[in-house]
Amino acid sequence: MIRKYGAAAGGIALVILIAVGIFWGVRYRAALQHAKQAPEKTVQAPKEVTISGRVEAVHVIPVSVAIAGEVDSFSAEVGQDVFEGQVLARISNEGLETGRDNAQRVVKVAEEKLQSLETAISAARLEASRVHTESARALDDANVASKAFERQTLLKREGATPRNAYERAARDNEAASKELESLRELARQADERLDALTKEYDLTKKTLDDKRKELEEAEAAVSAADVHAPAAGIVVARQGEIGKTLTQQEASALFRIATDIVAMQAVFAADPSTKAGDKVGVSFLDIAGNPIPAVIREIRNGEAVAEFTSDNPAIRPGASCVVLPGLKW
């Protein structure tokens, strides 16, 4: 009897064990199936923060215009390399050009008059010299005739000379005196003419010198219409339009030239946490290499300005750049 109940209990226990095994097996397979169907969760690394910016030169000089007027032509574009003294633009000013043309005409007239006076003075000097020579000869002739007449007069008193000889001596003396007087008058007139021409020449020459100075000033004013580069560098900005009158603001800086492309700065939108002294990196999409270290110098109008140095000629003002905040270097 006892064996009968023992066998029955063992059978029941075996059935329970089998049922438990089946139950856990089903649950394990269900868990595996659920795990396969569920999407796998991945951990993503935080993305690197970058900010787009632009490159500017630290050292930039303005090129101003010395005269008022309208832009006649431009000879340099933004981004162009220029050398010192190169003509960048030409400004048209009708008033200055008219003044120069008038000054040129006045100078030409004065020069022609001066040349004419020089010719007249040369002729007057020759004439004065001839008349004075003739006057000197007439004086000698008059002296000879006077002495001959005096001798004939003495001889006549003594009755020692023919009447014809005395009368001839008298006529010769009178003729010599008249010729001398006439030549002396001609010499005086020649001297006066030469003196008048010389004074007129001096006055005309002074006037010409003054007019030439005025012409130089007028030409210098017109020459100022040519805008020259004060130094070598890269044109980074240009104002004004061809055919339009320059405003005072445009005339004060018609061009801006970067004179140093080693000292550069990256300008980019400033984050609220950005402050002066922060270190950043500056890189370029089209230029290989590690980011260039830069330090934020200031925050202005919502933009940060980070200065850096570069010896790469490919990095020029106006280029786009990528700024990496928080760079450790």
Rosetta silent file (secondary structure, phi, psi, omega in degrees, C-alpha in Angstrom):
SEQUENCE: MIRKYGAAAGGIALVILIAVGIFWGVRYRAALQHAKQAPEKTVQAPKEVTISGRVEAVHVIPVSVAIAGEVDSFSAEVGQDVFEGQVLARISNEGLETGRDNAQRVVKVAEEKLQSLETAISAARLEASRVHTESARALDDANVASKAFERQTLLKREGATPRNAYERAARDNEAASKELESLRELARQADERLDALTKEYDLTKKTLDDKRKELEEAEAAVSAADVHAPAAGIVVARQGEIGKTLTQQEASALFRIATDIVAMQAVFAADPSTKAGDKVGVSFLDIAGNPIPAVIREIRNGEAVAEFTSDNPAIRPGASCVVLPGLKW
SCORE:     score description
SCORE:     0.000 S_00000001
   1 L     0.000  -45.912 -179.893    0.000    0.000    0.000 S_00000001
   2 H   -62.945  -42.147  178.972    2.780    2.369    0.950 S_00000001
   3 H   -61.559  -36.683 -178.579    4.668    1.644   -2.304 S_00000001
   4 H   -63.128  -46.571  178.832    1.504    2.360   -4.235 S_00000001
   5 H   -68.952  -33.853  179.186    1.138    5.867   -2.740 S_00000001
   6 H   -65.318  -42.416  179.885    4.898    6.563   -3.079 S_00000001
   7 H   -64.672  -39.734  179.728    4.892    5.770   -6.774 S_00000001
   8 H   -62.970  -41.956  179.666    1.902    8.019   -7.295 S_00000001
   9 H   -64.133  -39.698  179.057    3.639   10.938   -5.500 S_00000001
  10 H   -63.799  -39.294 -179.956    6.760   10.535   -7.592 S_00000001
  11 H   -64.960  -41.005  178.991    4.739   10.627  -10.774 S_00000001
  12 H   -62.360  -44.253 -179.944    3.007   13.801   -9.730 S_00000001
  13 H   -59.850  -40.002 -179.217    6.338   15.452   -8.859 S_00000001
  14 H   -64.482  -41.310  179.136    7.730   14.518  -12.270 S_00000001
  15 H   -62.961  -40.532 -179.693    4.721   15.985  -14.021 S_00000001
  16 H   -63.046  -44.243  179.791    5.118   19.247  -12.070 S_00000001
  17 H   -60.996  -42.660 -179.976    8.806   19.485  -12.974 S_00000001
  18 H   -63.845  -41.985 -179.199    8.047   18.917  -16.635 S_00000001
  19 H   -63.894  -41.413  178.760    5.308   21.572  -16.568 S_00000001
  20 H   -63.178  -41.760  179.776    7.617   24.106  -14.886 S_00000001
  21 H   -62.423  -43.300  179.128   10.323   23.416  -17.476 S_00000001
  22 H   -62.929  -41.829 -178.603    7.872   23.884  -20.319 S_00000001
  23 H   -60.253  -50.292 -179.222    6.600   27.148  -18.774 S_00000001
  24 H   -68.175  -31.312  177.156   10.072   28.718  -18.391 S_00000001
  25 H   -66.243  -42.976  178.563   11.114   27.510  -21.818 S_00000001
  26 H   -63.041  -42.534 -179.652    8.150   29.220  -23.421 S_00000001
  27 H   -64.846  -37.697 -179.553    8.870   32.441  -21.519 S_00000001
  28 H   -65.664  -43.846  179.516   12.563   32.383  -22.529 S_00000001
  29 H   -65.815  -36.377  177.710   11.719   31.944  -26.184 S_00000001
  30 H   -65.667  -37.828  179.340    9.166   34.791  -25.948 S_00000001
  31 H   -66.821  -40.880  178.568   11.771   37.048  -24.336 S_00000001
  32 H   -63.398  -43.673  179.753   14.278   36.262  -27.062 S_00000001
  33 H   -62.323  -40.109  179.016   11.693   36.997  -29.755 S_00000001
  34 H   -65.495  -38.606  179.961   10.814   40.310  -28.071 S_00000001
  35 H   -65.429  -36.889  179.393   14.487   41.256  -27.849 S_00000001
  36 H   -69.235  -36.885 -177.560   14.969   40.647  -31.565 S_00000001
  37 H   -76.953  -29.515 -177.803   11.941   42.738  -32.487 S_00000001
  38 L   -71.249  137.428  178.750   12.791   45.689  -30.194 S_00000001
  39 L   -66.998  142.655 -178.075   15.068   48.404  -31.809 S_00000001
  40 L   -78.107  127.518  178.216   18.589   48.516  -30.520 S_00000001
  41 L   -81.915  130.672  178.825   19.367   51.667  -28.523 S_00000001
  42 L  -117.354  153.025  177.727   22.622   53.459  -29.463 S_00000001
  43 L  -104.100  115.526 -178.113   24.554   56.176  -27.613 S_00000001
  44 L   -92.833  138.075  177.565   25.526   59.070  -29.901 S_00000001
  45 L   -74.429  143.805  179.786   28.570   61.209  -29.194 S_00000001
  46 L   -61.245  138.021 -179.171   27.823   64.918  -28.903 S_00000001
  47 L   -72.667  149.475  177.592   28.344   66.834  -32.168 S_00000001
  48 L   -76.450  129.549 -177.905   31.212   69.416  -32.454 S_00000001
  49 L   -81.386  127.984  176.471   29.848   72.995  -32.430 S_00000001
  50 L  -130.061  151.384 -179.777   30.978   75.141  -35.374 S_00000001
  51 E  -130.814  132.893  177.594   30.084   78.703  -36.371 S_00000001
  52 E   -76.342  143.268  179.984   30.370   80.233  -39.825 S_00000001
  53 E  -149.529 -173.617  178.507   32.342   83.449  -40.045 S_00000001
  54 E  -133.528  155.138 -178.292   34.316   85.719  -42.335 S_00000001
  55 E   -99.224  134.331  175.769   37.952   86.772  -42.447 S_00000001
  56 E  -128.978  155.552  175.444   38.976   90.403  -42.143 S_00000001
  57 E   -83.997  144.515  178.480   42.356   92.118  -42.078 S_00000001
  58 L   -75.853  -41.844 -176.044   43.414   93.742  -38.827 S_00000001
  59 L  -102.411  106.932 -178.963   45.367   96.550  -40.489 S_00000001
  60 E  -130.290  134.749  178.547   43.212   98.448  -43.009 S_00000001
  61 E  -116.756  140.653  176.962   43.738  102.004  -44.292 S_00000001
  62 E   -83.455  150.523  175.917   41.105  104.205  -45.969 S_00000001
  63 E  -115.420  110.575 -176.091   41.782  105.925  -49.289 S_00000001
  64 L   -94.470  168.307  178.962   40.095  109.312  -49.389 S_00000001
  65 L  -112.343  130.077 -173.620   39.334  111.676  -52.283 S_00000001
  66 L   -82.339  -17.599 -176.660   40.767  115.187  -52.126 S_00000001
  67 L  -125.657  159.643  175.020   38.256  116.870  -54.452 S_00000001
  68 L   -85.359  152.859  178.877   34.509  116.889  -54.920 S_00000001
  69 L   157.362 -168.190  179.003   33.029  115.415  -58.066 S_00000001
  70 E  -113.588  155.802 -178.208   31.603  112.294  -59.605 S_00000001
  71 E   -72.472  120.544  177.750   33.286  108.969  -60.261 S_00000001
  72 E   -87.590  -39.917  179.603   34.562  108.879  -63.825 S_00000001
  73 E  -164.093  155.234  172.680   36.085  105.386  -63.687 S_00000001
  74 E  -111.242  141.864  178.962   37.354  102.657  -61.363 S_00000001
  75 L  -119.846    5.700  179.581   40.677  100.904  -61.958 S_00000001
  76 L  -145.537  142.554 -179.658   40.642   98.445  -59.053 S_00000001
  77 L  -111.201  161.328  176.435   38.141   95.889  -57.792 S_00000001
  78 L   -62.971  133.105 -178.011   37.525   94.438  -54.334 S_00000001
  79 L    93.856   -6.837 -177.056   39.934   91.553  -53.743 S_00000001
  80 L   -85.812  140.537  172.960   42.530   92.913  -56.167 S_00000001
  81 E   -78.593  135.670  179.762   46.181   93.294  -55.206 S_00000001
  82 E  -130.291  155.616  177.494   47.451   96.851  -55.759 S_00000001
  83 L  -107.972  161.205 -178.705   50.861   98.495  -55.541 S_00000001
  84 L   -61.819  130.821  179.639   51.771  101.813  -53.957 S_00000001
  85 L    90.415   -7.120 -178.887   50.964  104.716  -56.259 S_00000001
  86 L   -66.607  140.011  177.399   48.641  102.695  -58.495 S_00000001
  87 E   -74.141  123.082 -178.310   45.671  104.622  -59.885 S_00000001
  88 E   -98.650  -32.348 -177.782   42.524  103.227  -58.285 S_00000001
  89 E  -163.071  166.550  175.285   39.912  105.604  -59.694 S_00000001
  90 E  -129.766  132.589 -179.620   39.406  108.932  -61.440 S_00000001
  91 E  -105.564  132.321 -179.475   37.089  111.674  -60.231 S_00000001
  92 E   -97.301  131.439  176.810   35.570  114.109  -62.720 S_00000001
  93 L  -140.139  104.646 -175.408   35.155  117.790  -61.784 S_00000001
  94 H   -61.904  -36.761 -179.294   34.112  120.114  -64.630 S_00000001
  95 H   -62.047  -44.467  179.683   34.908  123.260  -62.657 S_00000001
  96 H   -67.305  -40.323  179.965   38.505  122.231  -62.061 S_00000001
  97 H   -66.833  -38.220  176.568   38.979  121.123  -65.651 S_00000001
  98 H   -64.798  -42.815  177.505   37.545  124.415  -66.936 S_00000001
  99 H   -61.630  -39.902  177.549   39.855  126.345  -64.612 S_00000001
 100 H   -64.661  -44.301 -179.677   42.842  124.381  -65.871 S_00000001
 101 H   -62.167  -41.388  178.119   41.889  124.995  -69.522 S_00000001
 102 H   -63.814  -42.750  179.122   41.496  128.727  -68.886 S_00000001
 103 H   -63.692  -37.214  177.269   44.844  128.850  -67.115 S_00000001
 104 H   -63.701  -41.454  178.869   46.468  127.063  -70.045 S_00000001
 105 H   -64.979  -43.625  179.987   45.061  129.628  -72.487 S_00000001
 106 H   -62.336  -43.607  179.140   46.236  132.561  -70.366 S_00000001
 107 H   -63.118  -41.189  179.510   49.712  131.062  -70.061 S_00000001
 108 H   -62.281  -44.112  178.916   49.879  130.460  -73.804 S_00000001
 109 H   -62.450  -43.602 -179.766   48.925  134.076  -74.560 S_00000001
 110 H   -65.637  -38.998  178.425   51.487  135.373  -72.072 S_00000001
 111 H   -64.511  -42.058  178.454   54.197  133.122  -73.502 S_00000001
 112 H   -64.551  -40.193  178.522   53.472  134.326  -77.035 S_00000001
 113 H   -65.630  -40.528 -179.890   53.561  137.933  -75.890 S_00000001
 114 H   -64.370  -40.503  177.350   56.830  137.354  -74.060 S_00000001
 115 H   -63.575  -41.419  178.474   58.369  135.819  -77.171 S_00000001
 116 H   -63.113  -40.904  178.721   57.172  138.762  -79.227 S_00000001
 117 H   -66.360  -38.825  178.096   58.673  141.186  -76.715 S_00000001
 118 H   -60.092  -42.515  177.722   61.977  139.314  -76.747 S_00000001
 119 H   -64.367  -43.255 -179.257   62.096  139.726  -80.540 S_00000001
 120 H   -65.121  -39.663  179.789   61.156  143.408  -80.275 S_00000001
 121 H   -65.825  -39.455  178.068   63.775  144.018  -77.579 S_00000001
 122 H   -62.187  -44.261  178.840   66.468  142.399  -79.691 S_00000001
 123 H   -65.964  -39.882 -179.310   65.531  144.635  -82.637 S_00000001
 124 H   -66.266  -37.138  178.205   65.346  147.708  -80.390 S_00000001
 125 H   -65.882  -41.330  177.470   68.793  147.009  -78.974 S_00000001
 126 H   -63.009  -44.108 -179.653   70.220  146.702  -82.443 S_00000001
 127 H   -64.660  -42.887  179.128   68.536  149.939  -83.510 S_00000001
 128 H   -63.589  -40.481  179.011   69.684  151.767  -80.390 S_00000001
 129 H   -64.259  -41.945  179.437   73.215  150.512  -80.931 S_00000001
 130 H   -64.096  -45.333 -178.130   73.147  151.653  -84.596 S_00000001
 131 H   -65.033  -40.806  178.851   71.745  155.071  -83.745 S_00000001
 132 H   -65.860  -35.267  176.746   74.281  155.605  -80.963 S_00000001
 133 H   -66.008  -44.684  178.067   77.066  154.610  -83.347 S_00000001
 134 H   -64.078  -37.679  179.845   75.761  157.051  -85.953 S_00000001
 135 H   -65.227  -40.158  178.235   75.383  159.710  -83.273 S_00000001
 136 H   -64.286  -40.991  177.083   78.983  159.198  -82.194 S_00000001
 137 H   -63.615  -42.765 -179.556   80.113  159.527  -85.840 S_00000001
 138 H   -63.648  -34.619  178.546   77.957  162.653  -86.269 S_00000001
 139 H   -64.924  -43.230  177.675   79.502  164.140  -83.157 S_00000001
 140 H   -62.830  -44.446  179.038   82.965  163.630  -84.574 S_00000001
 141 H   -62.147  -39.633 -179.415   81.878  165.116  -87.905 S_00000001
 142 H   -66.101  -38.865  178.125   80.268  168.029  -86.089 S_00000001
 143 H   -63.109  -43.362  179.521   83.456  168.674  -84.130 S_00000001
 144 H   -64.420  -45.514 -179.266   85.507  168.646  -87.341 S_00000001
 145 H   -65.177  -36.827 -179.639   83.040  170.931  -89.131 S_00000001
 146 H   -66.272  -42.035  179.130   82.905  173.290  -86.146 S_00000001
 147 H   -66.879  -38.293  178.785   86.668  173.602  -86.039 S_00000001
 148 H   -65.329  -38.918 -179.923   86.823  174.155  -89.799 S_00000001
 149 H   -68.839  -40.626  178.414   84.161  176.868  -89.558 S_00000001
 150 H   -61.084  -42.200 -179.545   85.961  178.589  -86.693 S_00000001
 151 H   -64.753  -42.317  179.978   89.201  178.591  -88.715 S_00000001
 152 H   -66.900  -33.701  178.603   87.413  179.991  -91.778 S_00000001
 153 H   -64.374  -43.663  178.546   85.779  182.628  -89.575 S_00000001
 154 H   -64.215  -42.385  179.749   89.203  183.773  -88.319 S_00000001
 155 H   -65.901  -36.098  179.156   90.620  183.768  -91.795 S_00000001
 156 H   -63.757  -40.877  179.059   87.668  185.778  -93.056 S_00000001
 157 H   -60.773  -33.772 -179.736   88.299  188.446  -90.447 S_00000001
 158 L   -87.550   -4.594 -178.236   91.841  188.671  -91.714 S_00000001
 159 L    68.730   28.492 -174.055   90.637  188.601  -95.304 S_00000001
 160 L  -107.327   13.072 -179.676   92.786  185.559  -95.853 S_00000001
 161 L  -139.113  144.877  177.009   90.162  183.097  -97.198 S_00000001
 162 L   -64.733  151.345  179.523   87.904  183.089 -100.209 S_00000001
 163 H   -59.178  -40.723 -177.984   84.248  183.839  -99.617 S_00000001
 164 H   -62.158  -39.167 -179.705   83.253  180.439 -101.096 S_00000001
 165 H   -65.494  -41.374  179.080   85.468  178.542  -98.659 S_00000001
 166 H   -63.884  -46.995 -177.754   83.945  180.395  -95.705 S_00000001
 167 H   -64.171  -38.444  179.471   80.364  179.797  -96.872 S_00000001
 168 H   -65.046  -40.559  178.072   81.082  176.127  -97.569 S_00000001
 169 H   -63.997  -37.239  178.573   82.532  175.708  -94.053 S_00000001
 170 H   -66.543  -42.672  179.880   79.451  177.429  -92.630 S_00000001
 171 H   -65.502  -42.919 -179.567   77.116  175.117  -94.542 S_00000001
 172 H   -62.958  -39.276 -179.965   79.088  172.023  -93.523 S_00000001
 173 H   -66.036  -42.818  179.290   79.042  173.088  -89.874 S_00000001
 174 H   -64.594  -42.286 -179.484   75.304  173.715  -89.925 S_00000001
 175 H   -64.816  -41.019  179.547   74.605  170.383  -91.659 S_00000001
 176 H   -65.682  -38.454  178.980   76.802  168.481  -89.190 S_00000001
 177 H   -66.286  -42.853  179.203   75.057  170.146  -86.242 S_00000001
 178 H   -65.046  -42.057  179.244   71.610  169.299  -87.590 S_00000001
 179 H   -63.522  -40.574  179.212   72.614  165.711  -88.282 S_00000001
 180 H   -63.158  -44.664  179.727   74.057  165.406  -84.786 S_00000001
 181 H   -62.342  -42.584  179.863   70.912  166.822  -83.231 S_00000001
 182 H   -63.609  -45.862 -179.018   68.713  164.500  -85.313 S_00000001
 183 H   -66.972  -35.190  176.466   70.751  161.411  -84.458 S_00000001
 184 H   -63.803  -37.820  177.636   70.776  162.352  -80.770 S_00000001
 185 H   -67.103  -42.023  177.971   66.975  162.557  -80.874 S_00000001
 186 H   -63.148  -38.363  178.788   66.799  159.216  -82.621 S_00000001
 187 H   -65.766  -41.267  178.362   69.128  157.736  -79.994 S_00000001
 188 H   -62.478  -45.152  179.161   66.975  159.152  -77.211 S_00000001
 189 H   -63.465  -39.250  178.996   63.855  157.685  -78.795 S_00000001
 190 H   -64.474  -40.638  178.210   65.607  154.348  -79.307 S_00000001
 191 H   -64.890  -42.886  179.794   66.660  154.289  -75.648 S_00000001
 192 H   -63.700  -41.695  178.678   63.142  155.150  -74.504 S_00000001
 193 H   -64.152  -43.167  178.892   61.643  152.423  -76.708 S_00000001
 194 H   -62.956  -40.458  179.010   64.152  149.887  -75.440 S_00000001
 195 H   -65.143  -42.466  179.874   63.439  150.916  -71.857 S_00000001
 196 H   -64.719  -43.045  179.231   59.662  150.677  -72.409 S_00000001
 197 H   -64.606  -39.109  179.674   59.977  147.263  -74.044 S_00000001
 198 H   -64.915  -42.692  177.866   62.215  146.030  -71.223 S_00000001
 199 H   -64.470  -42.031  178.644   59.729  147.182  -68.586 S_00000001
 200 H   -64.482  -37.913  177.811   56.870  145.590  -70.489 S_00000001
 201 H   -62.606  -46.594 -179.753   58.899  142.408  -70.805 S_00000001
 202 H   -61.060  -42.860  179.663   59.601  142.334  -67.058 S_00000001
 203 H   -65.484  -43.122  179.351   55.923  142.901  -66.272 S_00000001
 204 H   -64.903  -38.923  179.302   54.833  140.262  -68.777 S_00000001
 205 H   -64.623  -41.691  177.468   57.382  137.803  -67.398 S_00000001
 206 H   -63.367  -43.054  177.824   56.120  138.361  -63.855 S_00000001
 207 H   -61.164  -42.045  179.127   52.550  137.897  -65.072 S_00000001
 208 H   -63.330  -41.674  178.179   53.589  134.731  -66.882 S_00000001
 209 H   -60.676  -43.648  178.452   55.290  133.388  -63.757 S_00000001
 210 H   -63.596  -43.069 -179.258   52.129  134.043  -61.766 S_00000001
 211 H   -68.110  -33.755  176.451   49.944  132.427  -64.419 S_00000001
 212 H   -65.794  -38.602  176.101   52.235  129.427  -64.587 S_00000001
 213 H   -63.411  -42.539  177.271   51.873  128.974  -60.842 S_00000001
 214 H   -62.038  -38.959  178.176   48.116  129.192  -61.222 S_00000001
 215 H   -65.652  -40.992  178.126   48.310  126.617  -64.002 S_00000001
 216 H   -61.082  -42.100  178.870   50.406  124.320  -61.810 S_00000001
 217 H   -65.347  -40.843  179.037   47.836  124.626  -59.047 S_00000001
 218 H   -65.615  -41.023  178.401   45.005  123.966  -61.487 S_00000001
 219 H   -68.281  -36.250  177.282   46.807  120.947  -62.918 S_00000001
 220 H   -64.826  -38.791  178.297   47.569  119.696  -59.410 S_00000001
 221 H   -65.064  -40.850  178.417   43.886  120.031  -58.552 S_00000001
 222 H   -69.323  -37.230  178.490   42.935  118.091  -61.669 S_00000001
 223 H   -63.783  -30.059  177.867   45.656  115.536  -60.931 S_00000001
 224 L   -64.294  -14.350  177.021   44.090  115.072  -57.523 S_00000001
 225 L   -69.311  -19.191  173.993   41.171  113.637  -59.447 S_00000001
 226 E   -86.193  117.711 -178.700   43.323  110.545  -59.909 S_00000001
 227 E   -89.376  119.403 -176.541   42.964  108.482  -56.741 S_00000001
 228 E  -107.041  150.589  175.949   46.237  106.657  -55.962 S_00000001
 229 L   -73.968  124.036 -179.722   46.916  103.769  -53.598 S_00000001
 230 L   -74.250  -16.326 -179.412   48.886  105.118  -50.610 S_00000001
 231 L  -158.257  162.461  177.639   50.398  101.686  -49.953 S_00000001
 232 L   -76.460  149.936  179.238   50.567   98.193  -51.398 S_00000001
 233 E   165.317 -155.588 -178.612   47.929   95.704  -50.290 S_00000001
 234 E  -120.553  131.296  176.697   44.556   94.168  -51.092 S_00000001
 235 E   -71.843  119.513 -178.901   41.401   96.164  -51.823 S_00000001
 236 E  -108.883  -12.248  179.023   38.855   95.015  -49.251 S_00000001
 237 E  -159.327  150.620  178.571   36.127   97.606  -49.814 S_00000001
 238 E  -148.461  141.955  179.997   35.013  100.182  -52.373 S_00000001
 239 L  -122.105  172.121  175.983   32.273  102.810  -52.396 S_00000001
 240 L    85.487  163.524  178.496   30.612  105.051  -54.967 S_00000001
 241 L  -133.306  144.302  179.164   29.166  104.487  -58.419 S_00000001
 242 E   -62.300  132.068  178.720   30.416  105.535  -61.829 S_00000001
 243 L    87.622   -2.018 -179.459   28.658  108.652  -63.059 S_00000001
 244 L  -115.683  144.539 -179.753   27.353  109.638  -59.611 S_00000001
 245 E   -68.771  135.804 -179.403   28.570  112.443  -57.362 S_00000001
 246 L   -72.424  138.297  171.429   30.440  111.244  -54.310 S_00000001
 247 L   -80.934  167.495  179.416   28.916  111.870  -50.916 S_00000001
 248 H   -61.705  -38.684  179.892   31.087  113.151  -48.093 S_00000001
 249 H   -66.730  -39.698  179.041   31.044  109.714  -46.499 S_00000001
 250 H   -68.783  -39.291 -178.979   32.081  108.023  -49.752 S_00000001
 251 H   -67.614  -27.434 -179.119   34.816  110.570  -50.395 S_00000001
 252 H   -71.675  -23.432  179.236   36.285  109.991  -46.931 S_00000001
 253 L  -155.465   71.269  179.987   36.978  106.310  -47.746 S_00000001
 254 L   -63.178  -37.845  175.420   36.427  105.562  -51.406 S_00000001
 255 E  -128.106  158.838  168.122   38.604  102.459  -50.981 S_00000001
 256 E  -128.979  129.944 -175.685   39.877  100.439  -48.054 S_00000001
 257 E  -119.635  127.737  174.503   43.164   98.592  -48.444 S_00000001
 258 E   -83.597  118.536 -175.889   44.450   95.776  -46.241 S_00000001
 259 L   -95.565   -6.332 -178.013   48.178   96.373  -45.891 S_00000001
 260 L  -144.633  115.753  179.731   49.000   93.241  -43.878 S_00000001
 261 L  -103.459   18.176  172.798   47.589   89.757  -44.592 S_00000001
 262 L   -93.334  -47.268  176.508   49.518   88.097  -41.758 S_00000001
 263 E   -84.589  109.727 -175.690   47.555   89.713  -38.938 S_00000001
 264 E  -125.962  171.430  175.931   43.966   88.599  -39.546 S_00000001
 265 E  -147.665  142.553  176.588   40.723   88.273  -37.611 S_00000001
 266 E   -99.752  130.615 -179.358   37.697   86.024  -37.823 S_00000001
 267 E  -114.382  126.068 -176.243   34.325   87.719  -37.311 S_00000001
 268 E  -150.273  164.415 -179.170   31.365   85.545  -36.346 S_00000001
 269 E   -64.012  129.808 -175.802   28.052   85.618  -34.484 S_00000001
 270 L   -87.045  133.114  173.026   28.712   85.738  -30.751 S_00000001
 271 L   -76.802  151.496  179.477   27.051   83.265  -28.405 S_00000001
 272 L   -54.846  -27.534 -178.813   25.666   84.743  -25.163 S_00000001
 273 L   -87.743   -7.292 -178.217   28.413   82.915  -23.291 S_00000001
 274 L   -71.277  139.433  179.247   31.175   84.208  -25.571 S_00000001
 275 L  -145.521  160.962  179.442   33.518   86.723  -24.011 S_00000001
 276 L   -62.377  139.453 -178.831   36.749   88.493  -24.807 S_00000001
 277 L    98.423  -14.367  178.254   39.799   86.370  -24.140 S_00000001
 278 L   -65.675  147.454  178.108   38.145   83.079  -25.129 S_00000001
 279 E   -97.778  137.491  178.270   40.203   80.761  -27.306 S_00000001
 280 E  -138.238  170.132  174.327   38.776   79.435  -30.556 S_00000001
 281 E  -115.746  146.360  179.808   39.998   77.668  -33.656 S_00000001
 282 E  -122.290  122.898  179.106   39.636   78.959  -37.198 S_00000001
 283 E  -129.850  170.950 -175.892   39.533   76.550  -40.136 S_00000001
 284 E  -135.221  134.275 -176.082   38.654   76.721  -43.823 S_00000001
 285 L   -64.783  -34.314 -175.602   36.629   74.268  -45.874 S_00000001
 286 L  -101.483    9.271  178.245   38.800   74.632  -48.961 S_00000001
 287 E  -127.927  119.008 -178.690   42.171   74.803  -47.172 S_00000001
 288 E   -72.355  154.795  176.902   43.595   71.669  -45.560 S_00000001
 289 E   131.588  167.313  179.178   45.266   71.788  -42.182 S_00000001
 290 E   -72.221  155.546  176.490   44.593   72.023  -38.494 S_00000001
 291 E   -56.613  143.361  179.443   42.486   74.850  -37.077 S_00000001
 292 E   -88.215  128.057  179.406   44.425   78.049  -36.518 S_00000001
 293 E   -63.604  139.185  178.719   44.481   79.215  -32.883 S_00000001
 294 E  -145.473  155.131  179.558   42.732   82.540  -32.300 S_00000001
 295 E  -124.687  131.209  179.337   41.775   84.686  -29.318 S_00000001
 296 E   -69.786  120.322 -178.674   38.599   86.750  -29.121 S_00000001
 297 E   -87.438  -40.073 -177.545   39.626   90.381  -28.800 S_00000001
 298 E  -159.157  164.623  172.731   36.210   91.998  -28.501 S_00000001
 299 E  -116.749  123.549 -177.839   32.465   91.634  -28.933 S_00000001
 300 E  -138.775  128.869  177.929   30.875   94.316  -31.103 S_00000001
 301 L    51.519   41.202  177.635   27.331   94.596  -32.398 S_00000001
 302 L    78.695    5.858  179.560   26.592   90.979  -31.563 S_00000001
 303 E  -119.877  143.620  177.048   29.697   89.687  -33.355 S_00000001
 304 E   -95.481  143.698  179.107   32.892   88.292  -31.900 S_00000001
 305 E  -119.525  112.352 -178.152   36.264   89.304  -33.321 S_00000001
 306 E  -111.934  121.772 -177.994   38.996   86.697  -32.919 S_00000001
 307 E   -89.420  144.342  175.476   42.519   87.608  -33.967 S_00000001
 308 E  -152.333  166.690  177.121   44.988   85.147  -35.455 S_00000001
 309 E  -117.096  146.852 -178.477   48.126   85.146  -37.579 S_00000001
 310 L  -148.608  135.613  175.459   48.622   83.304  -40.826 S_00000001
 311 L  -106.012   14.517  179.074   51.473   82.968  -43.293 S_00000001
 312 L   -91.739  113.342 -177.741   49.263   81.201  -45.837 S_00000001
 313 L   -65.551  -14.654  179.091   48.702   83.531  -48.814 S_00000001
 314 L   -73.972  -19.771  178.246   45.530   81.603  -49.676 S_00000001
 315 L   -88.754  107.553 -173.904   43.865   83.029  -46.567 S_00000001
 316 L  -124.351  156.951  176.556   42.723   86.471  -47.699 S_00000001
 317 L   -57.525  138.732 -179.548   40.335   89.103  -46.384 S_00000001
 318 L    96.868  -11.096 -179.597   36.757   88.340  -47.337 S_00000001
 319 L   -72.372  152.312  174.785   37.185   84.566  -47.220 S_00000001
 320 E   -83.541  149.133 -179.493   34.624   82.381  -45.394 S_00000001
 321 E  -142.748  169.406  177.079   35.792   80.462  -42.364 S_00000001
 322 E  -121.444  126.105 -178.010   34.569   78.029  -39.726 S_00000001
 323 E  -104.668  132.245  178.409   35.065   78.904  -36.062 S_00000001
 324 E  -110.630  103.173 -179.903   35.345   76.181  -33.420 S_00000001
 325 E   -68.324  155.340  174.118   34.544   77.584  -29.964 S_00000001
 326 L    70.472   18.447 -179.745   36.179   76.150  -26.876 S_00000001
 327 L   -69.685  134.138  178.379   39.239   74.867  -28.701 S_00000001
 328 L   -95.584  125.449  177.366   42.044   73.906  -26.325 S_00000001
 329 L  -155.220    0.000    0.000   45.525   74.897  -27.462 S_00000001
